[in-house]
Amino acid sequence: MAQILAPTSQWQMRITKSSIPSSPMTGKMWSSLVLKQNKKGAVKSSKFKVFASKYEDYTINRVEGLLNLDLTPYTDKIIAEYIWIGGSGIDVRSKSRTISKPVEHPSELPKWNYDGSSTGQAPGEDSEVILYPQAIFKDPFRGGNNILVICDAYTPQGEPIPTNKRHKAAQVFSNQKVIDEVPWYGIEQEYTLLQSNVKWPLGWPVGGYPGPQGPYYCGAGADKSFGRDISDAHYKACLYAGINISGTNGEVMPGQWEFQVGPSVGIEAGDHIWAARYILEGDWNGAGCHTNYSTKSMREEGGFEIIKKAILNLSLRHTEHISAYGEGNERRLTGKHETASINQFSWGVANRGASIRVGRDTEKQGKGYLEDRRPASNMDPYTVTALLAETTILWEPTLEAEALAAQKLALNV
């Protein structure tokens, strides 16, 4: 929201009696101020500051009242906030549009356009980019029947622009083999809250470091849980919006939090993560985005063997996955602090220092899911979810490569 500034002193000095609201600045107060000005030729700065403060409060109260105004009783029209991903691949952009009546499906919404040259997505001489509405959520900021609209972007000729990762993901998830396997995703989005004035993590002494990790993970209390009010507000906003958020918790570093989205099926996982990111609009760098994944075959009897085969495939395409799992990931995947080395694929049961972790329950029951711990917090969820499905369902390695990988990974554990 734009910052509301008090009127300049020059403008305020020209205000006439008729232009001042009757509340909270009363006529008596205004007359007193004018009389003092007429008698002494100028307004004392202390008196003027009192008036300016009261007028500013009145302006802010009016704005807040309008922001909270429910339009439903007065009009069928709604506000649709069209949201898309900008040129960096992680920046979120949006703009508003009036729609004549409430809608229930994105197909009811018109396509729209924006200036791609201003977002790093098109040249200035041919800058028009077209937004295709793909998913809708209730708007927790405006309330009523207003909506958030997740869009992807195309050229006027209907070709997906390079930063449109959703298009390829939709192709993968529309493949009949993938549809039949009903891929489930549970995505753990970590983020760090920063102090707005110094860009230093919340709860950290400015320019210094907090005590060692230990008391902060899932911690309770004002000296351990920094930013809980923001996490809770985001949690409720996501539930209101219809995002499939399944939980939240404080992380191992002060000021670091995590929320989980899922289980979600197919392309829905990416849509819900991007909507949740828009509501939070946080800084995701330096944290992870662990992705829990399973197919129908993995969840059925004998599924553990399917999981092992999936892990084998993932080991053979480790480089491809790492290259698509987020920028700056080499600073996180160091082999320390419950991470695997970025250069070496590994897996293990209950091993949080592995590339792929399998839970004890999955091992015990012989079916379940795997957790890919490699994606960075700034990863594109469309890319990660589609790549997991592609590698484990659609891609088949050569027999020689499969045999070599099986021997290397010792999948008979």
For each residue, the residues with C-beta under 8 A, 3 or more apart:
1: 67
2:
3:
4: 56 59 60 63
5:
6: 52 53 55 56 59
7: 11 12 52 55
8: 11 12
9: 12 13 48 52
10: 13 14
11: 7 8 14 15
12: 7 8 9 15 48 51 52 55
13: 9 10 43
14: 10 11
15: 11 12 19 20
16: 19 20
17: 20 27 30 31 34
18:
19: 15 16
20: 15 16 17 25 30 55
21: 24 25 58
22: 25 26 27
23: 26 58
24: 21 54 57 58
25: 20 21 22 29 30 51 54 55 58
26: 22 23 29 30
27: 17 22 30 31
28: 31 32
29: 25 26 32 33 51
30: 17 20 25 26 27 33 34
31: 17 27 28 34 35
32: 28 29 35 36
33: 29 30 36 37 43 47 48 51
34: 17 30 31 37 38
35: 31 32 38 39
36: 32 33 39 40 43 44 47
37: 33 34 40 41 42 43
38: 34 35 41
39: 35 36
40: 36 37 43 44
41: 37 38
42: 37
43: 13 33 36 37 40 47 48
44: 36 40 47 48
45: 48 49
46: 49 50
47: 33 36 43 44 50 51
48: 9 12 33 43 44 45 51 52
49: 45 46 52 53
50: 46 47 53 54
51: 12 25 29 33 47 48 54 55
52: 6 7 9 12 48 49 55 56
53: 6 49 50 56 57
54: 24 25 50 51 57 58
55: 6 7 12 20 25 51 52 58 59
56: 4 6 52 53 59 60
57: 24 53 54 60 61
58: 21 23 24 25 54 55 61 62
59: 4 6 55 56 62 63
60: 4 56 57 63 64
61: 57 58 64 65
62: 58 59 65 66
63: 4 59 60 66 67
64: 60 61 67 68
65: 61 62 68 69
66: 62 63 69
67: 1 63 64
68: 64 65 143
69: 65 66
70: 73 143 144
71: 74 75 77 78 144 146
72: 75 144 145
73: 70
74: 71
75: 71 72
76: 100 101 102
77: 71 98 99 100 101
78: 71 98 99 101 102 103 144 145 146 147
79: 96 97 98 99 139 142 146 147
80: 96 97 98 99 103 109 136 146 147 148 149
81: 94 95 96 139 142 146 147 148 149
82: 94 95 96 97 112 131 133 149 151
83: 92 93 94 148 149 150 151 274 275 278
84: 92 93 94 114 131 150 151 152 153
85: 89 90 91 92 93 152 153 163 164 165 274 380
86: 89 91 92 93 119 120 121 163
87: 91 119 120 121 163
88: 91 120
89: 85 86 163 165 380
90: 85 284 378 380
91: 85 86 87 88 119
92: 83 84 85 86 274 277 278 281
93: 83 84 85 86 114 119
94: 81 82 83 84 278
95: 81 82 112 114
96: 79 80 81 82
97: 79 80 82 112
98: 77 78 79 80
99: 77 78 79 80 102 103 109
100: 76 77
101: 76 77 78
102: 76 78 99 145
103: 78 80 99 106 108 109 136 147
104: 108 136
105: 108 136
106: 103 109 133 134 135 136 149
107: 133
108: 103 104 105
109: 80 99 103 106 133 136 149
110: 133
111: 130 131 132 133
112: 82 95 97 130 131 151
113: 128 129 130 131
114: 84 93 95 118 119 128 129 131
115: 118 119 122 127 128 129
116: 119 120 121 122 127 128 129 153 161
117: 121 122 123 124 127
118: 114 115 127
119: 86 87 91 93 114 115 116 122 129
120: 86 87 88 116
121: 86 87 116 117 129 153 161 162 163
122: 115 116 117 119 126 127 128 129 161
123: 117 126 127
124: 117 127
125:
126: 122 123
127: 115 116 117 118 122 123 124
128: 113 114 115 116 122 156
129: 113 114 115 116 119 121 122 153 154 155 161
130: 111 112 113 153 154 155 156 158
131: 82 84 111 112 113 114 151 152 153
132: 111 151 152 153 154
133: 82 106 107 109 110 111 136 149 150 151
134: 106 149 150 151 152 166 271
135: 106 149 150 268 271 275
136: 80 103 104 105 106 109 133 147 148 149 150
137: 147 148 150 241 242 243 275
138: 146 147 148 240 241 242
139: 79 81 142 143 144 146 147 148 241
140: 143 236 237 238 240 241 279
141: 237
142: 79 81 139 146
143: 68 70 139 140 146
144: 70 71 72 78 139
145: 72 78 102
146: 71 78 79 80 81 138 139 142 143
147: 78 79 80 81 103 136 137 138 139
148: 80 81 83 136 137 138 139 241 275 278 279
149: 80 81 82 83 106 109 133 134 135 136
150: 83 84 133 134 135 136 137 271 274 275
151: 82 83 84 112 131 132 133 134
152: 84 85 131 132 134 160 164 166 167
153: 84 85 116 121 129 130 131 132 160 161 163 164
154: 129 130 132 157 158 159 160 161 164 167
155: 129 130 158 159 160 161
156: 128 130
157: 154
158: 130 154 155
159: 154 155
160: 152 153 154 155 164 167 168
161: 116 121 122 129 153 154 155 164
162: 121
163: 85 86 87 89 121 153
164: 85 152 153 154 160 161 167
165: 85 89 168 169 270 380 382 383 386
166: 134 152 169 170 267 270 382
167: 152 154 160 164 170 171
168: 160 165 171 172 382 383 386
169: 165 166 172 173 267 270 382 383 385 386
170: 166 167 173 174 267
171: 167 168 174 175
172: 168 169 175 178 386 389 390 394
173: 169 170 178 179 183 266 267 386 389
174: 170 171 178 179
175: 171 172 178 179 393 394
176: 179 180
177: 180 181 393 394
178: 172 173 174 175 181 183 266 389 393 394
179: 173 174 175 176 182 266
180: 176 177 296
181: 177 178 295 296 297 389 393
182: 179 265 295 296
183: 173 178 265 266 293 294 295 385 388 389 393
184: 262 263 264 265 292 293 294 295 299 369
185: 262 263 264 265 269 291 292 293 385 388
186: 246 260 261 262 263 264 291 292 293 369
187: 260 261 262 264 269 273 289 290 291 292 381 385
188: 258 259 260 288 289 290 291 292
189: 258 259 260 261 273 276 277 284 289 377
190: 251 256 257 258 284 287 288 289 377
191: 256 257 258 280 282 283 284 287 377
192: 201 202 253 255 256 257 282 283 284 285 286 287
193: 201 202 226 227 230 255 256 257 282
194: 199 200 201 202 255 283
195: 198 199 200 201 202 204 206
196: 199
197:
198: 195 206
199: 194 195 196
200: 194 195 204 206 207
201: 192 193 194 195 204 253 254 255 256
202: 192 193 194 195 226 227 254 255
203: 210 226 227 254 255
204: 195 200 201 208 209 210 254 255
205: 208 209 210
206: 195 198 200
207: 200
208: 204 205
209: 204 205
210: 203 204 205 216 253 254
211: 214 215
212:
213: 216 217 252 253
214: 211 217
215: 211 219 224
216: 210 213 219 224 225 250 251 252 253 254 256
217: 213 214 249 250 251 252
218: 249 250
219: 215 216 224 225 250
220: 224 225
221: 224 225
222: 225
223:
224: 215 216 219 220 221 250 254
225: 216 219 220 221 222 228 250
226: 193 202 203 254 255
227: 193 202 203 230 231 255 257
228: 225 231 232 250
229: 232 233
230: 193 227 233 234 257
231: 227 228 234 235 248 250 257 259
232: 228 229 235 236 248
233: 229 230 236 237
234: 230 231 237 238 248 259 276 279 280
235: 231 232 238 239 245 248 259
236: 140 232 233 239 240
237: 140 141 233 234 240 241 279
238: 140 234 235 241 243 245 259 275 276 279
239: 235 236 242 243 245
240: 138 140 236 237
241: 137 138 139 140 148 237 238 275 279
242: 137 138 239
243: 137 238 239 261 272 275 276 279
244: 261 262 263 264 268 272
245: 235 238 239 248 259 260 261 272 276
246: 186 260 261 262 263
247: 259 260
248: 231 232 234 235 245 257 258 259 260
249: 217 218 257 258
250: 216 217 218 219 224 225 228 231 256 257 258
251: 190 216 217 256 257 258 287
252: 213 216 217 256
253: 192 201 210 213 216 256
254: 201 202 203 204 210 216 224 226
255: 192 193 194 201 202 203 204 226 227
256: 190 191 192 193 201 216 250 251 252 253 287
257: 190 191 192 193 227 230 231 248 249 250 251
258: 188 189 190 191 248 249 250 251 287
259: 188 189 231 234 235 238 245 247 248 276 280
260: 186 187 188 189 245 246 247 248
261: 186 187 189 243 244 245 246 264 269 272 273 276
262: 184 185 186 187 244 246 269 272 292
263: 184 185 186 244 246 292
264: 184 185 186 187 244 261 268 269 272
265: 182 183 184 185 268 269
266: 173 178 179 183 269 385 389
267: 166 169 170 173 270 271 382 385
268: 135 244 264 265 271 272
269: 185 187 261 262 264 265 266 272 273 381 385
270: 165 166 169 267 273 274 380 381 382 385
271: 134 135 150 267 268 274 275
272: 243 244 245 261 262 264 268 269 275 276
273: 187 189 261 269 270 276 277 381
274: 83 85 92 150 270 271 277 278 381
275: 83 135 137 148 150 238 241 243 271 272 278 279
276: 189 234 238 243 245 259 261 272 273 279 280
277: 92 189 273 274 280 281 282 284
278: 83 92 94 148 274 275 281
279: 140 148 234 237 238 241 243 275 276
280: 191 234 259 276 277
281: 92 277 278
282: 191 192 193 277
283: 191 192 194
284: 90 189 190 191 192 277 287 289 376 377 378
285: 192 328 376 377 378
286: 192 328 331 332 377
287: 190 191 192 251 256 258 284 332 376 377
288: 188 190 332 339 373 375 376 377
289: 187 188 189 190 284 326 375 376 377 378 379 381 384
290: 187 188 371 372 373 375
291: 185 186 187 188 371 372 375 384 385 388
292: 184 185 186 187 188 262 263 369 370 371 372
293: 183 184 185 186 369 370 371 372 385 388 392
294: 183 184 298 299 303 368 369 370
295: 181 182 183 184 298 299 306 310 392 393
296: 180 181 182 299 300
297: 181 300 303 306
298: 294 295 303 306 307 310 367 368 369 370
299: 184 294 295 296 303 367 368 369
300: 296 297 303 367
301: 366 367
302: 305 306 366 367
303: 294 297 298 299 300 306 307 366 367 368
304: 307 308 362 363 366 367 368
305: 302 308 309
306: 295 297 298 302 303 309 310
307: 298 303 304 310 311 358 362 368 369 370
308: 304 305 311 312 411
309: 305 306 312 313 392
310: 295 298 306 307 313 314 370 391 392
311: 307 308 314 315 347 356 358 370 409 411
312: 308 309 315 316 397 402 405 406 409 411
313: 309 310 316 317 391 392 395 397
314: 310 311 317 318 321 345 355 356 372 388 391 392
315: 311 312 318 345 347 405 408 409
316: 312 313 397 401 402 405
317: 313 314 320 321 391 395
318: 314 315 321 322 345 355
319: 322 323
320: 317 323 324 387 391
321: 314 317 318 324 325 372 374 387 391
322: 318 319 325 329 333 342 374
323: 319 320
324: 320 321 379 380 383 384 387
325: 321 322 329 374 375 376 379 384
326: 289 329 375 376 377 378 379 380
327: 376 378
328: 285 286 331 332 376 378
329: 322 325 326 332 333 342 374 375 376
330: 333 342
331: 286 328 334
332: 286 287 288 328 329 339 376
333: 322 329 330 339 340 341 342 374
334: 331 337 339 341 342
335: 339 340 341 353
336: 339
337: 334
338: 352 353
339: 288 332 333 334 335 336 353 373
340: 333 335 344 345 346 353 354 355 373 374
341: 333 334 335 344 346
342: 322 329 330 333 334 374
343:
344: 340 341 355
345: 314 315 318 340 355 356 409
346: 340 341 351 353 354 355 356
347: 311 315 351 354 355 356 357 358 370 409
348: 351 353 354 356 357 358
349: 357 358 359 360 362 363 413
350: 357 358 359 360
351: 346 347 348 354 357
352: 338 357 373
353: 335 338 339 340 346 348
354: 340 346 347 348 351 357 373
355: 314 318 340 344 345 346 347 372 373 374
356: 311 314 345 346 347 348 370 371 372 373
357: 347 348 349 350 351 352 354 370 371 373
358: 307 311 347 348 349 350 362 363 368 370 371
359: 349 350 362 363 368 369 371
360: 349 350 363 364
361: 364 365 368
362: 304 307 349 358 359 365 366 367 368 369 370
363: 304 349 358 359 360 366
364: 360 361
365: 361 362 368
366: 301 302 303 304 362 363
367: 298 299 300 301 302 303 304 362
368: 294 298 299 303 304 307 358 359 361 362 365
369: 184 186 292 293 294 298 299 307 359 362
370: 292 293 294 298 307 310 311 347 356 357 358 362
371: 290 291 292 293 356 357 358 359
372: 290 291 292 293 314 321 355 356 375 384 388
373: 288 290 339 340 352 354 355 356 357
374: 321 322 325 329 333 340 342 355
375: 288 289 290 291 325 326 329 372 379 384
376: 284 285 287 288 289 325 326 327 328 329 332 379
377: 189 190 191 284 285 286 287 288 289 326
378: 90 284 285 289 326 327 328
379: 289 324 325 326 375 376 383 384
380: 85 89 90 165 270 324 326 383 384
381: 187 269 270 273 274 289 384 385
382: 165 166 168 169 267 270 385 386
383: 165 168 169 324 379 380 386 387
384: 289 291 324 325 372 375 379 380 381 387 388
385: 169 183 185 187 266 267 269 270 291 293 381 382 388 389
386: 165 168 169 172 173 382 383 389 390
387: 320 321 324 383 384 390 391
388: 183 185 291 293 314 372 384 385 391 392
389: 172 173 178 181 183 266 385 386 392 393 394
390: 172 386 387 393 394 395
391: 310 313 314 317 320 321 387 388 394 395
392: 293 295 309 310 313 314 388 389 395
393: 175 177 178 181 183 295 389 390
394: 172 175 177 178 389 390 391
395: 313 317 390 391 392
396:
397: 312 313 316 401 402 405
398: 401 402
399: 402 403
400: 403 404
401: 316 397 398 404 405
402: 312 316 397 398 399 405 406
403: 399 400 406 407
404: 400 401 407 408
405: 312 315 316 397 401 402 408 409
406: 312 402 403 409 411
407: 403 404 410
408: 315 404 405
409: 311 312 315 345 347 405 406
410: 407 413
411: 308 311 312 406
412:
413: 349 410
